[in-house]
Amino acid sequence: LPNQARVVICGGGIVGSSVAYHLAKLGWKDVVLLEQGRLGAGTTRLCAGIVSTAKHIPIESKMADYSNTLYQQLEQETGVKTGYVKTGSLCLAQNQDRFISLKRLASRLKVLGIPCDVITPKQVAELHPLVNIHDLVGAVHVPGDAVVSPPDVNHALVVAAAKNGVQIHEHTSVNHVMVQKGQVTGVETDRGTIDCDYFVNCAGQWAYELGLSSEDPVSVPVHACEHFYLLTKPLEQPLQPHTPVVMDLDGRIYARAWQGGVLSGGFEKNPKPIFTEGRSQLEIQGMQEDWDHFEPMLSALLRRMPSLDSCEIHQLINWPESFTPDMRCIMGETQTVHGYFVLGGMNSSGLSFAGGGGRYLAEWMTHGYPSENVWPLDVKRFGTLQSSRTFLRHRVMEVMPLLYELKVPRWDFQTGRQLRTSPLYDRLDTQGARWMEKHGFERAKYFVPSGKDLLALDQSKTFYKPDWFDIVGAEVKCCKEAVCVVDMSSFSKFELSSPGDQALELLQRLCANDLDVPVGHIVHTGMLNQRGGYENDCSVVRLSKNRFFIISPSDQQIHCWSWIKQHMPSDSQLQLEDVTWKYTALNVIGPRAMDVLSELSYVPLTPDHFPSLFCKEMSVGYANGIRVMSMTHTGEPGFMLYIPIEYALHVYNEVMSVGQKYGIRNSGYYALRSLRIEKFFAFWGQDLDAFTTPLECGREFRVKFDKGTEFIGREALLQQRQAGVRRRFIMFLLEDHNTELDLWPWWGEPIYRNEELVGVTSSSAYSYTLERHVCLGFVKPPQTDPGASAVVTADFINRGEYEVEIAGHRYHAKAKLYPFSSLFAQQRRRKDDMELSSFQGN
């Protein structure tokens, strides 16, 4: 082994080999790839060899599409045969809900430039000779999907990497990752020590144990399950290699041609997790057959392809696959150790994701960021709370069946729940709260009034108008006309302080807005990267001259902490504390919120005494030290109360008691979503990301170029302001959409301008005020007109005719660069006129 290297990659399967290949392509020298057994002898050797781009989130489809292209050209690049055959794939639907889901998927794939067609059962039969179509309602055909020989692709990547200088060592186990002052310094192996600056964990199912073996433990939340597929001997009429891959999602199986016969596996409802206690196995050997366990999938295969009934079975393969808590793979630099990167947790799609994942991780290591927004896959979306082996074992038992389960909008995981709860959880639960989970935190979706069928609401699944529609509508109405209370304790909360001005200086450098404001003032700001994109979107309160309170979205807890820490000087006296657990946050929304709090605090809360975006520490009821802030995150009047947790129940009870005379009620996040979207408020993780700048989403007013500090991203924003923005955040009001009868928009719907694709929706909600759907999304000029300006102007937006496509059907939409405030006024006047005419008629 070499004594030192720039980067050491652990894992010689297709994922680690892809990282090595792409680092070498980007010019990295001194790259070492270590494999504890033989190259590609783990999961790579046994995987089914299907490259499918039909994935449920766009970034995964992009990764798979790149992998497909890469594998197609590898043979020419290396001379190694990879078994690449462009077969296409067929995703089958046995019912209308599944067919709707597939049509939505087809719309998203077309946006990404991946050809696909929605086809009839008869067309399925024309494309595949064995498929029984009697119970099908339709399918989606993706002609570009392919099959390969995974060990051969792995070998081709290794050959290309070695040709570009990567050193590869088999039969070398990584025992320990060395860390000093939060930085990777080297790797201890069973053959010696290698000093290095970067380490990449591509250890597959062993990634969890390897993460724990570093001096500063790293959390890689993956867990293995047994995975089965069947191989048949060649059929009497051998199945041709180019026959399309079949994915019978409702039957929970997939099938492809294999040496004249069939390879078929699936995702059973009762998976078998393994290695919960940890286990070190050099190479994955074939695990024990379990025909009883495989029988439901075999029955589904014979229903879909009855002619296989007489074919001869060659072998039942059983091998481990690793799964993650949310069905999405894991990549990126870890929170705790600088220079420690991860790529793994492929959820049985390692072949599809390895090419694209290796590329993005290599870009990340080279440039500090990948070429696409990979936040949905970022390892920092998880905290240590998702690393409990018990949690992982129970969650992957749910995740594996969900890979082929029909997922309607707003579905929730059922396992691993009640992990993080507010002190008010039991109180709210008894009042009818229905729960969702974000970053392990329980949040109320809405509150079911007494007398409603709770079970029916919990099991409601639809792409159309949901059963909670009227419940959420009543909560929105109360927020606008009386007063509502929302428990928002899940928001991430940090305190930054210093003896001198260091805290202010750091925030002035990190934040685009000006934080040098009087004590008590609240500033909404973005923390930007060098490209001017949002790394974090937060509210910052100046508690005292050198002490600040930072509020961020729930799933930003690890990412925001990491971003701030990495920009803190190592020898400073700055103190950063995560105080999320210390405070219960109550959002008191509505025109009567001021009356409720005035009675409880005996402090005047009128705008003259308590201006907008201001924070006072005051007493509420008997409780002292409550941080009361004049903001609501929704655009409605009201206050945020940050309450030390020991006072949470008292303050909540007092607010609800005093609020009875003002019509107070509990409200949930679905009402908040409707309110913020109709007010055109962008939200980080849905509308904003690391590639979105304030200038593109109408937030230039929150950027203070002249504040006297060279904040991160300033130069990029100045250049963008000079050149003009190439995409804009737009609000769309659906015009001819019937809320009762038509499919609803949820997110990811294509946006067309004058019949040309110009963008996709990032979030949407029904506006109970406007009585129609509002969608938010980014628009940029189409690429079909080379002579058109790439800059998006107000004139370009206003002169277009827009449509939003939902599952293949287009609806006219009105586009705006600002909120529909005038329409709100018109709506209110129209209602007043109707009430007046009704009164006069009587």
N, C-alpha and C positions, 0 to 999 in steps of 0.2 A: 504493500500500500504506500501511496505517497505520504510524506509527513504533513503536508499542508495542501489545501485547495481553496478555491474561492467559495465553492458551494458543494455540499454533499447531499445527494438525493438518496433517500432510503426507500427501496421498493423497485424491483425490476420487472413489474408487470406493465401492462400497456399504459397505465397512467404515469408511472415514474419515467418510463421510456419516452413518453410524449413530452414531458417537462424537459428532459435532457436534450431531446431533439430540437425543441424550440429555443432553449437557451443557446445551444450551439449555433442555430440559425441567426440569432440576434448578436452573435459575435462573442459570447462568453468563452473564456479560456479557463483552464483549471477546474473543470467540472468532473466530479466523481459520482458514479452511479453504483450503489451497493445493493446486492440482493442476497438474502440469507440462504436461499436454496439455488435453484436454477432459474434463469431468466424466463419469465412468462409461465412458470410452473404453478402459479396460484390460481386465482379465480379466472385470470385471462385464458388459461389453457382449456377451461371447461365451459366458458360462457357460450351462449347460443349463436353468436356471430351476426346478430341483426343490427343494422344501423338505421334507426328510425328517427325522423325529425318531428313526428307528431307528439309534441310534449306540451304540458299544460301551462308553462310560463314561457314567454318569448325568448328570454336569454338562454334557456335550455335548448329551444329549437335552433337558435343561432349557433350554439356550440355543436349540436348534432349535424347541422348543415355543413359547417366548416370541416368537421371530422369526415363526413362523406366525401367532400372534395379532396381532402388530404389523402385518404386511403385510396382514392381512385388514381392519384398520380404517383403514389409511392413506388409502385412496381417499375415505372419508367425511370424514376429518380435513382433507385437502388439496384435494380435488376433482380430483386427478390419477389417471387410470385406471392401475391397476397390473397388469392381466391376471390377477388372482388367481382361481384356480379350485380348489375343494376336490375333488381327484380320488381321494384315498386312495392307498395304495401296497401292492404285493404283493412280499414277500420270499420267493423260491422256494427249495426244498430238493430237491436231486437224490439225496441219500443220508441215512442215518439220523443220522450225526454232524452234518451241517449242520442237520437238523431239530431235534436236541437243542439246538444252539447258538441257533437261532431261538426255541425254546420258553423257553430261559433269558432271552433278550432280551425276550420277551413278558412274562415275570414282572416284569422290572425296569421296563418301560414302565408296567405297571399300577400299580406302587408309586408312580410319579411322577404318576399320574392321567392318563396318556395312553391313551385307549381303543385296544385292539387285540384281535385274535382269531386263534387257531390254527385253520387251516382245512384242508380236504381238497383234493386235486387237482380233484375235481369242482366244488367251490365256486370254485376259481380260474377254471375254464372259464366259470362263470356270471357272473363279474365282468369277465372280459376276453375279447373275442371272438376274438382272434388267437393266444392262448397255446396251444402244444402241451403237453399235460399227460402224455404217455405215460410219461415217465421221472421224473416228480415223485413224491415221497413225502409232501409237505405244503407248507404255506406259512404265513406270518403276514401278516394283513391289518391295516394301520393306516389306518382310514377318515379320519382328520383331516389326513393329509398333503396337500400342495398343489403346484401349479405357478404361477409368476408370470412376468411379463416383467421380468428383472433391471434393464435400463436405466430402465424406468418406475418401479420401486420406488426406485431410486437417485434419480431425479428428484423423487419425492414426498418422500423424506427431506430432500433439499436445499431444496425449497420450504418445508417445515415449519421447517427450521433457520433459513433466511433470514428467515422471518416472525417468528421469535423472536430476531432480532438478530445471527445469525452472519454474518460477512463472508466472502464466497466469491470467490476469485480463480483464474481459469483461466490457463493458459500462464505459470505461475510455478514455476520450479524451485528447490528447496532445495539450496544448495551446501554449507552448513556449519552445524552446530549449535554455538553458542558456549557454553562452560562455564567457570565460575570457582569454584574451591574445591569441586568436586564438585557444583555446582548449575547447572542450565540458566539462561542469562541472555539468550539471544537466538538469532535465526536469520538467516543471510545467504542471500539469494536473488539470482537474476539481475536482480531489479528493485529491490533495496535491502535494508536490514536492518530487522528487527522485533525490538525488545526484548520478552522474554516470560519468564514464570515456569515455564511448562509447555510441553513439546513432546511430540506424539504421533506416533509412526512407524507410519503405516498405508500404507506404500509397496509392499505386496505383494511381488512378486518382487525389487524393488529395495531391500527393507528391509535386507538384509545390507550392501550398499554404503553406504546412507545411515547405518547404524549406525557404520560405520568413519569417516565423514566428520566426526564430532564431535571436539572438541579432546581429550576423554577418550573413546577409542573404546568403542563399545557393541556387545556381541555379540548378534546376532539370527540364530540358525542356521536359515536357510531356503535352499532351492535349487530352481530351476525345472526342470520336465520338460515335454516336449511332451505335449499331451493332445488326443485326437481324438474327434469325434462326427460322425455321419452324419445328413443331412437328406434325407427323401424328398419327392417331390411328392405331392399328395393322392391317396389310394387310390381305387380304383373305387367302393368304398363308404366314404366319408370317415370316418376315426376320430373319434369324438365327443370334444370337449374334456374332458369329465369322466371319460374312460376312465382307470382306475388306472395309475399309474406302475408299471413292472415292474422289479424288481431280481433278475436271475438271477445270484446270487452265485457259484455253481459254474461258470456259463458266463462269468463275469467281465464281464457287460454290464448296462446299464440301458437302459430305453426308455420314452418318453412320447409322448403325442399331440402333434402340432405341425402346425397349419394343415391339418387333415384327413389329414395323413400321419404319419410317425414320426420322432422324434429319438432316436438311439441311440448311446451311447458305451460306454466300458469302461476297465478297468485291466489292460493287457496284462502278460505275464510278463517282457517285455524292454523296459522303458521307455527313453526317449531323454532323458537329462539335457542341459540346454542352459545357455548363459551361465556356464559354470564360471569362465571367465576374466574375467567381469564385462562388462557392456555397457550403454550408456545409450541407451534407445530411448524416445522421447517417448510414443508410443502403440503399443499392440500391434497390429500389422498381421497379417492372415491369413498364417500360415506355410505352407510348401510342403506340398502334399498328399503322402501316402505310402501308396498303396493296398496295397503289399506288407506294410507294417507293420500296417495296419488289418485285413488279410484274416482273421486268426484271430477277431477280434471280429465281423466281418461273417458269418463262417461260424456262429458261436455264435448270432447274431441270427436267421439263417435256420433254424437248428435249432429255436429257440424259437418263431419265428413264420414257419412255412413259406410262408404265403400272401403274404409280402412278396417272394417270389422273382421275381414278375412286375412289381413296382412300379418306377417310374422314380426314379432318384437325382437329387436336386437339387444337393447339395454335400457335400463332405467338409471339415469344419472342423478346423483344427489350430492350437492356441494354447497359450501357456505357462501352467502352474499351478505354484504354489510349495508345497513339501512340507517337513516338519520331520523331525528324526531319530527321533521316536517316534510319528508319526502323530497327534499331538495339537497343536492350535493353540497359539499363544504370546500371552500377555497379561501386563500388569502393569508395575510400575515396575522399571527396571533396577537392577542391583547397584551399578554404578560411578557413575551420575549421578542425583542427586536431581532429581525433576521431569521425567525422561525416561521416557515410557511407550510401550509397544509393544502393538499388536494386529495379528496377521498369521499367516502360515503356516497357511492354512486347509485344506490337503490336499484340495482340490477340493470343499470344503463351505462355501465362503465365503458363499453365499446363505443356507444354513441357519443359520450361526453369526453372521452380521453383526448381526442385531437383538439377540440375547441378549448377544453379546460387547460390542457398543457400550454396552449398558445396564450391564453389570457393570464395564466400564472407567470409565464416567462416575461410577458409584457409588464406585469405588475412589479416583478423583481427588477426589471431593467429600467423602467421609466418612473416607478413609484405609483403607477395606476395602469389598469388595463384599457384597451381601446373601446370597451363597452361597459355599460352600467351593470355590474355584477353584484350589487347589494343583496338581491334575493338569495345569493349563494355565499355571501361573506361569512367567514367563521365567527365574526364579531356580532352576528345576529343572535348568537347563543351566549349565555353566561355559564358559570360553573354550576348553576342550579339545574341545568339540563344534563349534568354528567353523572348523576346517581345511577348506578347499575340497575337498581330496581326500577327507576323511572324509565331508563332506556329499554329494559326487557319488556315492560308493559307497553310502552309506546310503539316499539317496532312490531309487536303483535297486532297493533291496529294499523300501522303504516303499510305493511306489506299487502294486506287485502285492499287497502284504499287505492293502490296504484291503478287498479282496473275498476274501482268502484265509481259509480256515477256521482260526481261532485257538483251539486247545485250551488248557486251563489250563497255566500254567508254560512257555509257549513263550518262546523267546529269539531276539533278533536274531542274524544270522549275520555281518553286515558290521560294519566298524569295531571289531573285537574286538582284544583284547590291547593296548588303549590304555594302561591303567593296571594294573600287576601288582605283586604282592608279590614280594620277593626269593626267596620260596619257590615261586614259580609252577612252574618247571621240575621241581623236586623233587616237588611234589605231583602234577603232571601225569603223571610216570612211574609214580606209584603208583595211577593209575586215577581221578584227579579228573575229574569232569564239571562243566563250568563254566556259570555264569550271569553276567550283567553288571548292575551297579548303579552309576549315575552314572559310567559308563565304566570301573569297576573290576571286574576278574575275581574272582569268588567261587566256591568249590567248592559244588556242590549236594549231592553225595554222592560216594562212592568205590566204583568198581566192583571187586569182588574178582577175582583172577585166575581165568581159566576161564569168566567170563561173556562173553556175546556183546555186545561194546561197541557195535557198529554198530546192533544191534536196539534197544538201550537209547536211543541217541541219536535214533533215528527213532520212538520210541514216542509215539503221539498218541492220547489217549483222554480222555473225560469220566468214565470208570469207574475202577476200581482200576488204578493205573499199574504199569508193570513194575519200577519202583524200590522198590516197597512193602517187600519183604523186606530189601533193602539198607539202607534208612533205618531199618527196624525193628531191625536188628542194631546200627546205630550208636547208636540211642536206648538199647538194652539195655546197651551198653558204657558209655554216659554214666552210667547208673544203677547199674551193678554194678562197673565197673572204672575206667578212665580213658580219655578221648578228647581229642584235640587239634583245635581248629578255628582256622584262620587267619582272623582278623577284622580284618585290616589296613585294610579299606575304610572302617571307621568314621572319621568326621570328627573331627579332634583340633586343639584350639586351646590356646594358652597366653596368659593375661592377667596382666600384672604392672604394678607401679608402684613408685616410690621410697617413697611413703607409703601411706596407707590408701585411695587412690582406687579400686584394683582391687576391694577388698572392698565399698566403698560402691556401686560400679556394679553388682556382682553382687547385692547385697542389694536394690537397686531392681529389677533385671531378674528375679530368681528368687523364686518363691513360698515356697520352703523357706529355712531359716536357714543361711547360708554362714559365719557366724562360729563356726566349730568349731575344735577343736585341729588343729594341723598333722598331716597324715597321714590325716585322716578323709575319707571319700567321702560325698557327699550326692547323692541322686537328687532331681531337681527339674524343674519346668516353668518355662519362660520364657513369661509370659502377656501377652496384649494387654489393652487397656482393657475388653474384654467378659469377661475372665477365661478366654478360650480359649487353647489351646496354640499359641504360635508356634514353640516348640522344646521337646523333651523330652530331657534330658541328664543325665549324671553329672558332677559337679564334684569334683575332688580339690584339697585345699589343700596345695600342695607346700611352701610356706613362708608366713610371715606375709602377704606381699604378692604371692604368686605362685600362680596357679591353673591347673589342667589341666582342660579341658572336653572331654567325649566326647559326640558326637552321632551320629545315624544317618547313613549314607553320603550319602543324597540331600539332607541338610540342610547340606552343606558351604557352599554359596553363601548359602542363606537364613539360616542361623545367623550366619555372618560378617556379613552385611548388617544383621541385626537388632541385633547387638551394636554394630557401628560407628555405626549411626544414633543410638544412645543415648549414645555417648561424647562428652563435651565436646570441642569443637574445639581448645581451648587447653590440654588436660590433658597430663600426662606419662605417660598410660596407654600401654602397649605391647600390641597384640594381634597374635599371630603364628599363622598357619596351619601347624601342624607335622604335618599328616596324612602327608606324605611322609617324615618323619624317623623314624617308628616303625613297626615290624612288631608287630602285636598277635596274641598267641596266647592262645586261651581253653582252659585245661586244666580239663576238667570230669570230675567223678566222685569217688567215695569214696576212691580211691587217689591222687588228685591230690596230696594232702598228702605222701604217702610219696615220690612221684617228686621233688617239689621239695625236700623235706628232704634227700634224698641229694645233690642237686646244689648246694645252698646251705649246708649245715651250719648252718642256722638253724632253730630250732624253729618250726613253723607250726601248732601246735595252737591252738584258739580262745583259750586263756588267754594265749598269747604273740602271737597274730595274730588279733584279733577280726574279726568280720564288718564289711564296708564300711570296710576300713583299707588304707592303701597304705604300702609300705616300698620304699626304693631299696636294692637288694642285688645280690650277684653270683649268677649262675647258671652253673655250669660255670666256664669261664675268663673269662666276660664280666662286666664291672662296669656299674653304673648302670642295671640293669634295674628298671623300676617294676612291682612285684608288688602286685596288688590282690586282696583277698579278695571277689570277686564274679564272677558268670558270665553275667548277663543271662538266665538260664534258670530260676533258683530251685533248681538243683542245687548241691551243694557243689563248690568248685573255686576257681580263680584266673585272673585276667587278667594277662598279662605284656606290658608295653609295652617293646619292645626296640629300641634304636638299630639302624638297618637294617644297619650293618656287622657286627653280631653275630647277625643273624637266623638265618643258616644254622647257625652253631655251636650256638646255643641250641636250635634245633629238633632238630638231630641228637642232642644230649645228652639232651634230654627223651625222644625216641623210643628211644634206646639204653637208658637207665636204666629206661624204662617197660615194656620187653619183659617183665620178670618179673611185672609187674602187669597184663598183658593189654592194653597200650595199643594204640590204633588211631587213624587219621585219621577225622574226621567232617566233615559239611558243613552247610549252612544249612537243608536240609530237616529234619534232625534237630533243629536249634535251634528251628525254627518249631513243630514238634510239642511240644517241651518247654515253650516259653514259652506256647503257647496252652492246654495242659492245666493250666498253673499260673495261668491267668487274667491273664497279663501283656499289657497293651495296648501297641501299637506305634505310634509317630508315622507319619503318612502312610497308615496303614491303619485304625486304630481311633481315633486322636487327630488332631484338626485344630484350626484356628483358631476353630472354633465349639463345641468341646468343652471343658468346664471340669473341674477336678479333682473337684468335688463330684458331677459326673454319672458319673464313672468310678471311684468308690470310692477316690480318692487324696487325700481331705481331710487325711489324716495327714501328707501331704507339703506342706501349706500351714501356715505359721507366722504367724497373724494378729498375734501379740503379740511379734514379734521386734524391734519398735521402729523399723522402717523402713516407709515408705509404698510398698510394692512395686506395680508396675504390675498392675492387675486386682483389687487388694484390695477396693475399694469394690463392684465388680460381684459378687465372691464373697460379700461380707457380705450384700448384698441378696438374692442367690440362696439363701444359707443361711437367711435370714429367711423368704423366700417359699416355699421348697421347690423341689426340682428337677423339671423337666417331662419329663425323660427320664433313663434309667439304663442303664448298661453292664451287660449280663447275659451269663452263661455258659449255654450250652445243650448238653445231652447228648442226642444222637439215640437214641430208644428202639427203634423198630421198623425200623431201617435195616440192610440186609444189605450189608456192606462188599464182599463178593465179587460180588454181582449187581446192586445198585442204583447209580444215578448218584451220584457224590460231590458234596457241597457244596464250593464253592471260595471264593466270596465273593459278596455281592450278592443272596443268596436272601431272599425275603420271610419275615417272621416273623408268625404269626397267634396271637392270644390269644382263646380262646372264639369262634373263627371270624371274628374281626375283625383286619384288618391293623394291626399296631402297630409295625413296624420292619423293618429288613433286617440281615443278617449283614455284618459288616465284615471278618472273617477266620475261617478255619476250618482244622482239621487233624485227621488221625486220631491219636487217643491210643493208643499202643501199651501203655500201662499199663492204661487202662480198657477197651481193646479195642473201642472204638467212636469215632464222630466227635464232636468238640467244636466248637461254633460260638460265636463271640463277636459281639455286636451290641447296638445301642441300641434300647430299647423306650420308647414313650410312649403315653399313653391314646389310644384311637381317637377320631376326630372325629365319629363317628356319634351319640354320646350327648352332646347339648349340656349336659345337667345334671350330667355326671360331672366330678369334680375333675381339673384339669389337672396336679396334682402326682402324681408317681410315688412311692408309698410301698412299703415292704417287704411290706405286706399285699396291695397290688395285685399285686405280682410273684408272691407265693407262692400266691395263690388262683386263679391263672389256669391254664387248660389250653392248652398251647402246641403249635404245629406249625411246622415249617420246610418251605417249598415249594422243591423242586428240579425245575426244568423242568416245572412244572405238577402234580407229584405231591407231596402233603404227608406228612410224617413226624412222628410224635409226638416231643416233646422235653421234657426236664426242665430247668427254669430255676433258676438259682442266682445270688445276689448276691455269692457268695464262691467260692473254689476248692473242688473236690470232694475236699477233703483226707480226709474220712471215708471216701469211696469208695475212695481209694487204699489206705487201711488195710484195708478190707473185701476189696479185690481180692487184697492180699498174703495175708491170712488164708485166703481161699478156695483160693489156689494151694497154700499150705502144707498145708491139710487134704487136698487132692487127692493131693499127693505122699505124705503120711503114710498115707492109706487105700490107695494103690497099694502102698506098702512092706508094709503089714500084710497085704494080699491075697496078696502073693507069699510 
